């Protein structure tokens, strides 16, 4: 059985982990959106064969 102090610590740790995952997911979505905007602004394909 957990003591009240341990229970409080576990709750704070759970909240921290959830916030960390949420911020990481948000940053990944923003990075993907920025990549798509760059690709949409660039008319030539990424793999261009010159020559």
Backbone atoms as SQL, in Angstrom:
CREATE TABLE atoms (id INTEGER PRIMARY KEY, chain TEXT, resi INTEGER, resn TEXT, atom TEXT, x REAL, y REAL, z REAL);
INSERT INTO atoms VALUES
  (1, 'A', 1, 'UNK', 'N', 0.848, -1.193, 0.000),
  (2, 'A', 1, 'UNK', 'CA', 0.000, 0.000, 0.000),
  (3, 'A', 1, 'UNK', 'C', 0.887, 1.249, 0.000),
  (4, 'A', 2, 'UNK', 'N', 0.508, 2.210, -0.841),
  (5, 'A', 2, 'UNK', 'CA', 1.299, 3.427, -0.944),
  (6, 'A', 2, 'UNK', 'C', 0.920, 4.413, 0.156),
  (7, 'A', 3, 'UNK', 'N', 1.914, 5.116, 0.642),
  (8, 'A', 3, 'UNK', 'CA', 1.634, 6.172, 1.612),
  (9, 'A', 3, 'UNK', 'C', 1.064, 7.378, 0.867),
  (10, 'A', 4, 'UNK', 'N', 0.415, 8.311, 1.572),
  (11, 'A', 4, 'UNK', 'CA', -0.125, 9.501, 0.880),
  (12, 'A', 4, 'UNK', 'C', 0.944, 10.295, 0.119),
  (13, 'A', 5, 'UNK', 'N', 2.155, 10.365, 0.668),
  (14, 'A', 5, 'UNK', 'CA', 3.228, 11.068, -0.039),
  (15, 'A', 5, 'UNK', 'C', 3.606, 10.366, -1.340),
  (16, 'A', 6, 'UNK', 'N', 3.688, 9.041, -1.289),
  (17, 'A', 6, 'UNK', 'CA', 4.003, 8.283, -2.512),
  (18, 'A', 6, 'UNK', 'C', 2.886, 8.407, -3.539),
  (19, 'A', 7, 'UNK', 'N', 1.644, 8.401, -3.063),
  (20, 'A', 7, 'UNK', 'CA', 0.513, 8.527, -3.978),
  (21, 'A', 7, 'UNK', 'C', 0.541, 9.892, -4.675),
  (22, 'A', 8, 'UNK', 'N', 0.865, 10.941, -3.895),
  (23, 'A', 8, 'UNK', 'CA', 0.949, 12.282, -4.474),
  (24, 'A', 8, 'UNK', 'C', 2.060, 12.344, -5.517),
  (25, 'A', 9, 'UNK', 'N', 3.203, 11.728, -5.196),
  (26, 'A', 9, 'UNK', 'CA', 4.328, 11.714, -6.132),
  (27, 'A', 9, 'UNK', 'C', 3.964, 10.970, -7.413),
  (28, 'A', 10, 'UNK', 'N', 3.309, 9.820, -7.274),
  (29, 'A', 10, 'UNK', 'CA', 2.911, 9.053, -8.452),
  (30, 'A', 10, 'UNK', 'C', 1.943, 9.849, -9.331),
  (31, 'A', 11, 'UNK', 'N', 1.020, 10.581, -8.697),
  (32, 'A', 11, 'UNK', 'CA', 0.060, 11.384, -9.456),
  (33, 'A', 11, 'UNK', 'C', 0.770, 12.489, -10.224),
  (34, 'A', 12, 'UNK', 'N', 1.715, 13.169, -9.570),
  (35, 'A', 12, 'UNK', 'CA', 2.478, 14.213, -10.257),
  (36, 'A', 12, 'UNK', 'C', 3.300, 13.623, -11.393),
  (37, 'A', 13, 'UNK', 'N', 3.874, 12.450, -11.158),
  (38, 'A', 13, 'UNK', 'CA', 4.666, 11.806, -12.200),
  (39, 'A', 13, 'UNK', 'C', 3.789, 11.432, -13.393),
  (40, 'A', 14, 'UNK', 'N', 2.586, 10.897, -13.128),
  (41, 'A', 14, 'UNK', 'CA', 1.671, 10.550, -14.217),
  (42, 'A', 14, 'UNK', 'C', 1.283, 11.785, -15.020),
  (43, 'A', 15, 'UNK', 'N', 0.990, 12.885, -14.331),
  (44, 'A', 15, 'UNK', 'CA', 0.619, 14.120, -15.028),
  (45, 'A', 15, 'UNK', 'C', 1.783, 14.610, -15.879),
  (46, 'A', 16, 'UNK', 'N', 3.003, 14.548, -15.339),
  (47, 'A', 16, 'UNK', 'CA', 4.180, 14.976, -16.081),
  (48, 'A', 16, 'UNK', 'C', 4.368, 14.146, -17.346),
  (49, 'A', 17, 'UNK', 'N', 4.200, 12.835, -17.237),
  (50, 'A', 17, 'UNK', 'CA', 4.383, 11.955, -18.400),
  (51, 'A', 17, 'UNK', 'C', 3.327, 12.258, -19.462),
  (52, 'A', 18, 'UNK', 'N', 2.084, 12.469, -19.049),
  (53, 'A', 18, 'UNK', 'CA', 1.020, 12.779, -20.010),
  (54, 'A', 18, 'UNK', 'C', 1.317, 14.092, -20.722),
  (55, 'A', 19, 'UNK', 'N', 1.747, 15.112, -19.963),
  (56, 'A', 19, 'UNK', 'CA', 2.082, 16.396, -20.589),
  (57, 'A', 19, 'UNK', 'C', 3.273, 16.264, -21.528),
  (58, 'A', 20, 'UNK', 'N', 4.257, 15.476, -21.153),
  (59, 'A', 20, 'UNK', 'CA', 5.424, 15.277, -22.007),
  (60, 'A', 20, 'UNK', 'C', 5.028, 14.624, -23.332),
  (61, 'A', 21, 'UNK', 'N', 4.184, 13.612, -23.264),
  (62, 'A', 21, 'UNK', 'CA', 3.720, 12.942, -24.482),
  (63, 'A', 21, 'UNK', 'C', 2.897, 13.906, -25.343),
  (64, 'A', 22, 'UNK', 'N', 2.046, 14.715, -24.708),
  (65, 'A', 22, 'UNK', 'CA', 1.220, 15.657, -25.468),
  (66, 'A', 22, 'UNK', 'C', 2.088, 16.700, -26.173),
  (67, 'A', 23, 'UNK', 'N', 3.087, 17.242, -25.481),
  (68, 'A', 23, 'UNK', 'CA', 3.957, 18.251, -26.095),
  (69, 'A', 23, 'UNK', 'C', 4.766, 17.626, -27.222),
  (70, 'A', 24, 'UNK', 'N', 5.250, 16.414, -27.039),
  (71, 'A', 24, 'UNK', 'CA', 6.012, 15.742, -28.093),
  (72, 'A', 24, 'UNK', 'C', 5.150, 15.511, -29.330),
  (73, 'A', 25, 'UNK', 'N', 3.914, 15.064, -29.131),
  (74, 'A', 25, 'UNK', 'CA', 3.017, 14.842, -30.264),
  (75, 'A', 25, 'UNK', 'C', 2.716, 16.157, -30.978),
  (76, 'A', 26, 'UNK', 'N', 2.518, 17.233, -30.212),
  (77, 'A', 26, 'UNK', 'CA', 2.238, 18.529, -30.832),
  (78, 'A', 26, 'UNK', 'C', 3.424, 18.999, -31.662),
  (79, 'A', 27, 'UNK', 'N', 4.643, 18.838, -31.133),
  (80, 'A', 27, 'UNK', 'CA', 5.827, 19.254, -31.885),
  (81, 'A', 27, 'UNK', 'C', 5.992, 18.433, -33.153),
  (82, 'A', 28, 'UNK', 'N', 5.716, 17.136, -33.079),
  (83, 'A', 28, 'UNK', 'CA', 5.820, 16.306, -34.284),
  (84, 'A', 28, 'UNK', 'C', 4.800, 16.735, -35.333),
  (85, 'A', 29, 'UNK', 'N', 3.573, 17.043, -34.898),
  (86, 'A', 29, 'UNK', 'CA', 2.553, 17.487, -35.858),
  (87, 'A', 29, 'UNK', 'C', 2.934, 18.828, -36.481),
  (88, 'A', 30, 'UNK', 'N', 3.484, 19.742, -35.678),
  (89, 'A', 30, 'UNK', 'CA', 3.912, 21.035, -36.224),
  (90, 'A', 30, 'UNK', 'C', 5.055, 20.863, -37.215),
  (91, 'A', 31, 'UNK', 'N', 5.983, 19.970, -36.912),
  (92, 'A', 31, 'UNK', 'CA', 7.101, 19.726, -37.820),
  (93, 'A', 31, 'UNK', 'C', 6.604, 19.137, -39.139),
  (94, 'A', 32, 'UNK', 'N', 5.653, 18.200, -39.044),
  (95, 'A', 32, 'UNK', 'CA', 5.108, 17.586, -40.256),
  (96, 'A', 32, 'UNK', 'C', 4.345, 18.627, -41.085),
  (97, 'A', 33, 'UNK', 'N', 3.593, 19.501, -40.426),
  (98, 'A', 33, 'UNK', 'CA', 2.862, 20.542, -41.148),
  (99, 'A', 33, 'UNK', 'C', 3.825, 21.510, -41.826),
  (100, 'A', 34, 'UNK', 'N', 4.923, 21.845, -41.155),
  (101, 'A', 34, 'UNK', 'CA', 5.916, 22.739, -41.756),
  (102, 'A', 34, 'UNK', 'C', 6.566, 22.078, -42.967),
  (103, 'A', 35, 'UNK', 'N', 6.854, 20.783, -42.880),
  (104, 'A', 35, 'UNK', 'CA', 7.429, 20.068, -44.020),
  (105, 'A', 35, 'UNK', 'C', 6.468, 20.055, -45.198),
  (106, 'A', 36, 'UNK', 'N', 5.174, 19.853, -44.921),
  (107, 'A', 36, 'UNK', 'CA', 4.196, 19.840, -46.003),
  (108, 'A', 36, 'UNK', 'C', 4.072, 21.216, -46.647),
  (109, 'A', 37, 'UNK', 'N', 4.165, 22.285, -45.854),
  (110, 'A', 37, 'UNK', 'CA', 4.103, 23.633, -46.417),
  (111, 'A', 37, 'UNK', 'C', 5.314, 23.897, -47.299),
  (112, 'A', 38, 'UNK', 'N', 6.477, 23.444, -46.863),
  (113, 'A', 38, 'UNK', 'CA', 7.685, 23.629, -47.674),
  (114, 'A', 38, 'UNK', 'C', 7.551, 22.850, -48.977),
  (115, 'A', 39, 'UNK', 'N', 7.031, 21.615, -48.888),
  (116, 'A', 39, 'UNK', 'CA', 6.854, 20.806, -50.097),
  (117, 'A', 39, 'UNK', 'C', 5.823, 21.436, -51.030),
  (118, 'A', 40, 'UNK', 'N', 4.759, 22.011, -50.480),
  (119, 'A', 40, 'UNK', 'CA', 3.734, 22.629, -51.317),
  (120, 'A', 40, 'UNK', 'C', 4.270, 23.897, -51.974),
  (121, 'A', 41, 'UNK', 'N', 5.156, 24.615, -51.311),
  (122, 'A', 41, 'UNK', 'CA', 5.720, 25.844, -51.877),
  (123, 'A', 41, 'UNK', 'C', 6.789, 25.551, -52.911),
  (124, 'A', 42, 'UNK', 'N', 7.389, 24.357, -52.858),
  (125, 'A', 42, 'UNK', 'CA', 8.460, 23.994, -53.786),
  (126, 'A', 42, 'UNK', 'C', 7.861, 23.201, -54.947),
  (127, 'A', 43, 'UNK', 'N', 7.833, 23.775, -56.148),
  (128, 'A', 43, 'UNK', 'CA', 7.156, 23.074, -57.257),
  (129, 'A', 43, 'UNK', 'C', 7.919, 21.874, -57.800),
  (130, 'A', 44, 'UNK', 'N', 9.241, 21.819, -57.626),
  (131, 'A', 44, 'UNK', 'CA', 9.982, 20.705, -58.197),
  (132, 'A', 44, 'UNK', 'C', 10.053, 19.540, -57.225),
  (133, 'A', 45, 'UNK', 'N', 10.076, 18.328, -57.749),
  (134, 'A', 45, 'UNK', 'CA', 10.112, 17.154, -56.858),
  (135, 'A', 45, 'UNK', 'C', 11.428, 17.072, -56.092),
  (136, 'A', 46, 'UNK', 'N', 11.405, 16.336, -55.001),
  (137, 'A', 46, 'UNK', 'CA', 12.593, 16.249, -54.140),
  (138, 'A', 46, 'UNK', 'C', 13.695, 15.471, -54.831),
  (139, 'A', 47, 'UNK', 'N', 13.342, 14.469, -55.633),
  (140, 'A', 47, 'UNK', 'CA', 14.355, 13.671, -56.326),
  (141, 'A', 47, 'UNK', 'C', 14.421, 14.146, -57.776),
  (142, 'A', 48, 'UNK', 'N', 15.279, 15.123, -58.019),
  (143, 'A', 48, 'UNK', 'CA', 15.425, 15.631, -59.382),
  (144, 'A', 48, 'UNK', 'C', 16.697, 15.032, -59.987),
  (145, 'A', 49, 'UNK', 'N', 16.578, 14.584, -61.213),
  (146, 'A', 49, 'UNK', 'CA', 17.733, 13.991, -61.910),
  (147, 'A', 49, 'UNK', 'C', 18.226, 15.007, -62.908),
  (148, 'A', 50, 'UNK', 'N', 19.360, 15.602, -62.624),
  (149, 'A', 50, 'UNK', 'CA', 19.945, 16.608, -63.524),
  (150, 'A', 50, 'UNK', 'C', 20.953, 15.922, -64.443),
  (151, 'A', 51, 'UNK', 'N', 20.885, 16.309, -65.709),
  (152, 'A', 51, 'UNK', 'CA', 21.915, 15.771, -66.561),
  (153, 'A', 51, 'UNK', 'C', 21.349, 15.180, -67.771);
